[in-house]
Amino acid sequence: MSQHQPDPDAPVGPPVTGQDAAPASVVVERRVEWSDTDAAGHYHFSAVSRWAEAAEAVLLRRLGFASLFGAIPRVHFEADYLQRLWFGETVRIEMRVAKVGVSSLHYAFEIRGREGLAATGRMSIVHAVVGAEGSTPWSDDVRAALTGAGPQPPETYATGPADGAPEGPGAGTAPPDGGRPDGG
């Protein structure tokens, strides 16, 4: 018996089976907002966790499992920061299911900006139904979707110039010294 009610409005594709089955994934675009930046004008480390969670929310909604929210606490998050992203820049977050355990779910994600790969990371959650003691195994339908639904339709919020550059003179550009106090 399933522990959730699928969202009847979610766009769910037909199940993929056999050698064509692939773990669920989604691509989400966002723009680096002013609140995502630190004093130097590039993204603050905490923006990566928000973007990863936003991509997870899109993925679960696409699969019809929005009702899982409130029953999937995070138990691990890690990120490697590889490149700066600047205010106004378009970012592309790819979230994919890396592993499904009995009651755990492990995601891998990549965040790309204008110059390429900017951050990578992993996030793990556990299915823990409210009121249950401990974790709760995934239902067969959730497990099947997570392990075999493949790429889901992307979500794009960012609009603007075709190259993804922010609008206006100097908007979203790095300072001439790269934004570092030592000018390097």
Beta strands, then each sheet from edge to edge (+ up, - down):
strand 1: 25-31
strand 2: 74-81
strand 3: 90-100
strand 4: 104-113
strand 5: 116-126
strand 6: 155-156
sheet 1: 2+ 5- 4+ 3- 1+ 6+
end
